[in-house]
Amino acid sequence: MKNRKKPIGIIIAISIVLLLTIVTLLGWAYYNSKLDLIQYDDGSKDIDTSTSYAIDNDELDIADLPDAPEDVDASGGIEILEGDIYHDDNVVNILLLGTDERTDEFNENARADAIMVMSLNTKAHTIKLISIERGIGVPVPGRNDDWITHTFRYGGAALTMQTVRDCFKLDVERYVRVNFNVVSKAIDKIGGVDIELTQAEAEHLNSAKKNYYESGSDIQTVHAGTNHLNGDTAMAYARIRKIDSDWKRIERQRTVIQAAINQVKNSDIFTLNALADAILPMVQTNLTKAEITRLMLEVPAFLSEGSKMEQMTIPTYETCWNSVGVDGRKMIGVDFEANAQILREFFYGTHDGISE
């Protein structure tokens, strides 16, 4: 009897191992199939020195800024900040680009309507997010100084990434680009998001509802206070700038991101699967599959620490001013050294100098 039981025990053990192996392989195949939906691209392209955006100074809705300091030439000729780029092995900075296509396809002529940097500390498991004001004046190789938002159109994600590195001495070598058009669909997939609206925001959305409806968007009627917004209404909210300023607009963009994270963490596996199928085909990145996998393995630890992000906007109001480029384009002049120090403190908690 003992000899008969032993083979049976071995067979059961082997069967369990085989079953676990099959489940693991199927799980990996499923996970890999989702990664295959992503568009992988190093973000590089030849810099376009011929195409220009028409100068529309009314497009840059910013709060009243002071004149440039006396020792600053606000007429152009922006110089690259000197100094080293700080690195921490435990911190991964990813440039987030929201491009302004109004279709389901990426367009090489798009500009980055939203520029953010998400900083992931894989040791402390904290998430920090900054928005970069799109109207910041920056140097562009082979061109006049221009808005940082236009660098994507002129040289792709690689140029925008290099501009952020050079101007703010920020260690960022990876980017993720998302087509804004798909964000609306993604929010619908997770069942909408809760957003607190002011009276002015609610009135603006309601008054603009007809224009959005004519463009095919499904905009809800809203009210002051907490609203559960569908994708189109959430994106309309994120684009509001006429009632206040571009500064508030990019705060609204971050508010939508935070609301989406809050909604996703309570979603079931079927919702998450539908979300992946909807959004991943319209994601472009230079992250490798191995890098994405390493970050995904950290997700439970990030969630256990809470999913509330620390946020801020660059430049800070005290470190910028009105500026006009050589071609007459209104821009935001920036004290890059001061903002580089602010970012280093925010992301890394260090006061190390920038231009020493």
C-alpha positions, 0 to 999 in steps of 0.5 A: 500500500505504501508503494502505491500511495507514493506514486499517487502523491508524486503524480498529484504533485506533478499535476499541481506544478504543471497546472500552476505552470500553465496558469502562469504561462497563460497569465504571462501571455495575457499580460504580454498581449496587453503590452503589445497594444502599446506603440513603442517609439524612441520619440526622435524626429528631425527638427523642423526648422520651417513650419511655424505657428501663427502668433496668437497672443490671445491664446496664452491666457495667463494671470497678470505677470510682472515685468522682467527683472532689470537684469533680464533681457525679456526680448529673447535669446534664452540661454540654457541653464548650466549645471549637473543633472541630479540622479537618484536610483530610486526615482523614476521620472516620466514625461507625460505628454497629452497631444491635441489630436481630435481623432483616434490616430496619432498625428505628427503635426500635433503639439503637446497641449499638456506637459507633465512630469510624474516622479515615482519613488520606488523606495518610499512609494510616493507619486509626485506630479508637476505640470509645466506651463505650456507658454514657457519660452525656451530655446529651440535649435535652429529656430527662434525661442518659442513656447515649450508646447511647440517643441513637440511639433518641431522635434517630437517627444525627444526634443521636448524631453531634452528641453525639460532636461536642459532648462530644469536640469531634471533627470527625465529620459522616459516619456509616455504620450497619450492622445487626448481623444482616447482619454475621454473614452478611458474615463467612460470605461471606468464609469466616469469621475467625481469632480468638484465644480465651482459656480463659474466652472459649471456655468462655463460648461453649461454655456459651452454645451451647445458648441460641444454638442455640435462637435459630437461631444456628449456634454452633461448639464452640471451644477456647482459642487460634486458632479459625476462626469462622463469622459467628454465632460471631464475633458471639457472641464480639463480644457477650461481656461477662459474663466481664469487662466492657463495656470488654473487650466493645468490644475484642472488637468491634474484634478482629472488625473487624480479623479481617474486614479481614485476611480481605477483603484476601485475597479474590477478586473473586467473594467480594467481589461476594457480600460487597457483595450481602450487606452493602450493602443493610443499610448506611445512611449520609449519605456521598454516592456521590461521597464513597464513590468518592473514598474507594474510590480511596484503598483501594489506598494504604491497603492498600499501607501495611498494613491494621493499625489503631491502636485505643483505647477512650474514655473511658480508665480514668483519666478516668472514674468512677461516676455516677448520673443524676437518674433513678437510672440508673447511668452512666459519668461522663467528663472530656470535656476530657481525653478530647477532648485524648486524641482530638485527639492520637490522630487528629491528633498535636496537643496543641492545647488544647480549651477555650482 
